[in-house]
Amino acid sequence: MECTVPLGPASTRLLLGHGSSQNLAETLSLSGTRVTVVSDENVSASARGRVFPDQDWLVVPPGESSKCLERAAWLWSQMLALGMDRRSALVAVGGGVVGDLAGFAAATYLRGVPFYSIPTSLLAMVDASVGGKVGIDLPQGKNLVGQFYPAKIVAVDPALLATLPEAEWSSGMAEVIKHGILSGGDFWSQLLSFHPADRSQDKKLEALVTAAVRVKVGVVQDDPFEKTGLRATLNLGHSYGHAIEWCSDYGMSHGQAVALGLLAGVRLSRLLGILQEDFEPELSALLERWGLSGTLPDSDDGRYSWERISLALGRDKKNKDGQWCFVLPQALGRVQLVYGPDRAAVERAFSSLLV
C-alpha cells in the first residue's frame, strides 16, 4: 500500500509493507539529506543496525515519562550541537512516545525542520504515526501541548513487529480493536478471525495492519484538523482511557487504558440509551484474547478514585464550555460525540471496571 494523506497545506506519503523502512532509509540516503534519528533505548539496540547505521542517533529513555518539556529541550540542544539546519531531517524510529516527542521537536526547532517516521510498535503503526499529531504531556494531563506537524513520509513496516514484546502487542491491539469498532463490517469480521498465532503469517499480519491504517487514513483525510468532529471519533475509548492512564501515573500502558475505556464507553452508551447494537460480549472476548484486562488493578492508594478520574476527565481536550465530551458507540461502525452526559451515569460506567 502506498498513498498520500492530504493534511491541509501539508501531506504525508504513506508506505506500508515489508521492507518499507529500508526504502525510506535508502530514499533519504540517496537524496543526500542530513539525518538525525530519535529513538529510545529499547528500540535503538535492535534498529540501529538495520536503518541509518551511520547517522547520529539521539536516544531517550523508554516510556511515557520521556514525552515531557525537559526531554524536548534536551533534543533541541542536541540538534543545535549537531549543527542541524532547516534542510536537515529528523527521523523518529520507535513507538508512539518517540514519534510524538520527535515530531514535536521537529515542529518547533528553527520553526520547523523536515520530519520522517518509522513506527516500530503496532500502536504507532496503526494510529500514532498517521495523521500529523505531535506533542508532549504536562503534569496535569496527556498531550496537552502539541501541534499538527505531519511527517513527510511514514514507513509502516510489519517486519519490524517480529521482535515486539507481548505487552506491546496487547497495547497495539487495543487501538486495532478501536478501529474495528469504528469501521464495523468486514474489518470487524477480519478482526474476530485474527488470532495470536496468525502474527507469524506475513500476509495475514500485513492485511490486518493495512485495514487498520485505512480506517485512520479515511477519517484523517476528511477532517485533518478536527474541525468537523469526525476526527474526534478516533478518540473512542480515550476519554476514560486517558484519565485512567493519568491516574496510574502512566504505569499502565496506553493500550490497556484504552481497552478499559472502550468497555466503559459501551456501558455508558447503554446507560444513556444510545447503544443500539450491543457488541460487548464480542468486545470482551477480543480484549481477553489479546491479554487486555477488563477490570482495573487493585489499588490501596486511591489512585483510581472517582475524584481523581473526574479531575482528569475535566481536562480532556475534547471538552467544550465545561461540558465533558465522550465518543460513544451506537453500533459497530457508528459512533457519536456526546457533550455533557449525566455525570452519575459516567461514574457508574467507570465503577463497573472496579470489580
N, C-alpha and C positions, 0 to 999 in steps of 0.2 A: 504494500500500500504506500502510495506517495500522493500527497495533496498539499495545497496551500490553504492555510486558515487565515482569512482576512480579519484583521483586528483594527478597524478604523484606518488611520494613516499608516499603520504598520501591518506586517503579516508574518506568519510563521510557515516555513516549509517543513512539513512533517514527513519523516521517513520511518516506515515501520516494516521490520522484517529482520531475519537473521543476517548478521553482517552489517547492518546499517551503522553501527557505531564506528566500525572500521572505515566505512565510506565517508562519514563526516570527518574523521581524523585525516584521511587522505586528501579530502577536498580542501581543508584548511592548510595542510602542509603544502599542497601544490600552489595555493594562492599566495604563499609567502607571508601570510598574516602571522604576526607575533602573537603567540598564545600563552595565556596563564590559566592553569587549571585550579579549580577549587574542589576539594573533596574532603571526606572525613577519614579518620584513622582506620576504620574498618575497611572501607571501600578501596582506599588508596593502596593498601597492602596487596590486593589482588589485581586491581585495574591498571596500575601504573605500567606494568609490563606489556599491556595489551594496547593501550591508546596513549599517545603523546608521551612516550618514554623519555624524550629528550627536551621536554619543555619544563618550565617552572611550575611546581605544584605548591599550593597553599592549603595546608591540611588543618582541619579543625576537629575538636572532639566530637564524637557521635552524639546524637540525641537532640531533643527539642531545646535544651539549655543553650545550644550554640546559636539559636535564632534570636539574638539579642543585640542591642545597640553596641555593647562593648566589643563583640566579635565582629560586627560590621566595621567599626572603627579600626580594628586590627587589620582587616582586609584592606581598607583604604590606605593605611600607612604602608602595608607591604606592597600594594600595587604601585604606590608612589616610589618606594625604594627600588622597585624593579624597573622603573622608568617607563611604565605603561603610558601611552598617549591615546588620543581619541581613535586611532586606527588599530590599536591593539585589541585583542579579543579575550574575553573571559569565558571560560567553558566550565559549566557545572558537570561534574561526574559523581553522581551519588543519588540519594533518595530525596524525598520531599523537602527535608530540612536544608540540605545542601543547595537544592535548586532555588528555594525561596531566598536564602541568605545570599548566594552568589548573584542571583538576579537583582536583588536589592542593591548590592554593592555596585554592580554594573550600571544600574539605572542612575545612581547618584554620583559616582566617581566622574569628575570632569563633566558633569551634567549628562553623562551617558556614553558608554563605550559598547561596541558590539558584544552580544551575548549569545551563547550557544549552549545546548543542553544534551547530555547523555544520561537519562534516568536509569538507575540500576536496580531500583526496587519496583515491585509490581504496583504499589500505591502510586509512586511517582509516574510510572509509565501510563497508567490509565486515567490519572486525574491531575496530580500536582503540576506536571510539566507542560500540560496542554492548556492554553488559554491566556497566558501572559501575566497572571497574578504573581507578584513577588512581594516579600515583606519580612518583617520581624515581629516578635512578640514584645509586649510590655509586661511588667509585673502584674498589672491588673487584668490582663487577658491576652488571648491569642490573636495574632495577625491584625493588631490594632494600628500598625504603621506599615504602609506599603504603597505600591504603585502598580499600574498596568504597564508592563515592560516585556513585550513578547520576545522570546528567543528567536533569532533569525532562522535557525534550524534546530529541530528536536529529532534526535535519532532514537527511536524506540526499538531496542534490540532484545527480543525474548531470549536470545542465547545467554545474556548476562544473568538470567534468573537461575541458571543451573546450580549456582552455589548459594542461593538465597536461603538464609536461615528459616526454620519453620515458623518462628514467631512473625517474621516479616511477610511470609506467605499469608498467614492469617490476617495480618493487618491490611494487606493489599486486597484480599478477597472481600473485605468489608466494603470497600469502595466499588469493586466489581458488582457485588450484590446490590448496592445502591443504584448503580447504573441499570441493573436488571429490573429493578422496581420502576425506575423512570421510563424504561423502554417497554417492558412487558413483552407480549407476543413471542416471536421466535427467539429473541435473546434470552428471555426468562426460561424458555424450554431448554435452550442450549446450556444455560447455567445449571439447571436441575440435573442434566445428564453428565455434567463435568465433575469428575471425582479426583481426589488427590493423586491417584495412580496415573491419571492422564497427563500430569505435568511433564512426564518424561517423553511424551509423544509430541514432537515438534509441531506437526500440523494442527493438532487439537489445541495446543497451547497458543500458537500464533493466531488461530481463529478466534479464540476467546479474547485475547488481548486486543485484536483488531476490532471485534464487535464492541468491546467496552470503550475503546478510544473513539469509535464512531459516534457513540452516544454523546460523549463530551464535545466532540467537534461540532456536531449538529446543533447543540444548544449554544455554544460559544459563537458560531457563525451568525446566528440570528439575533444575539444580544451580547456583543463583545464587551460592553462596559456597564452591564447591569442597569440599563435604562428602562427596560420594559417589564422587568420582573421575571422574565423567562430564565435568565442565567441564575437567578437566586434559587431556582428549583434544584440546582446542583447541590444546594446545602441541605437536601433531605437528610434527616438524622443528625445534622450538625449543631442545631441549637442545643439540644440536650447533650450531644457528644462533646462539643467544645466546653460546655460547663463542667461536665464530668472530668474531662481531661485536665482542666484548670484546677479543679478540686483535688485531683490526685497529685498535684504539684508536678504534672507531666510524667509521673511514674507509670501511668497506664498508657499503652500505645494508642496512637490516633485511631487506628482501625478498630481496636476493641471498644473504644469510647463511642465511635460512630455506630458500631453494631448495637450497643445498648441504646443509643439514640434512635436507631431505626425501630427497635422493638417498642420503646416508649412512645414513639411517634405514631405507630399503628394503634396503640392503645388509646392515646389521646384523641386520635381521629375517630375511634369508635365511641369514646365518651361524648364527643361533641356532635355525634350524629352525621359525620362527614363520610365515614368509611362505607362504601357501597359494596365492595368485594373483599371479604375477609380472607387474606392470604397469610395470616400469622403462623398457622401450622407449617406451611412450606418455608416461610422465612426462618422460623426457629430451627427447622431441620437443616437448612443450609448453613446457618451460623454454627450449629453443633458440628456439622461435617468438617468445617474448616477451623475448628478449635476455638471458636469465639463464644465466650460465656454469655448467658442470658441474664445473669444476675451480677450485682456489684459485689466486690470482695468485702469480707468482714472488716470492719474498721472500728477501733475503740476510741479514736481521737476526734470523732465527729466531722471528719473531712467531707463526708457525703451528706451532711445535714441539709435539710431543706433551706435553712437560712443561707448557707454558702452557695448552694445551687441557684437559688433565686437571685442572689447577688450577681453571680456570673451570667445568668440569663438576661439580667438587666443591662449588661454591657455588650450584648450581641450586636454586630454591625448592621443586621437587617432591621433592627427596631426603628420605629418611627414615632416621634412625638410622645415618647414614653410608653408606647404600646409594644409589648413583646410580639415577635414575629416567629412563626413556625411554618415550615414547609411540611404539609401533611398529605398522606396518600388518600385518594378516593378509591382507587383500584389500581391494579397493575397497569402501568402506562399512563396514569392520570394522577396528578398531584395539584395542590393549590396552596397559595400563600394565605395564611390566616393571621390577621393582626388583632391583638387584644383578646386572646382566648380567655375563657374563665380560668382564673388562676387556681381555683380549688381543683379543677379538672387537670391542670398542668401538674400540680403537686401529686394528685392521685396517680397519674400515669407514671410519674417518676418513682413514686413509692413502690410501685409494682416491681421495680428492679431490686428492691431491698428484701430479698427472700432468704 
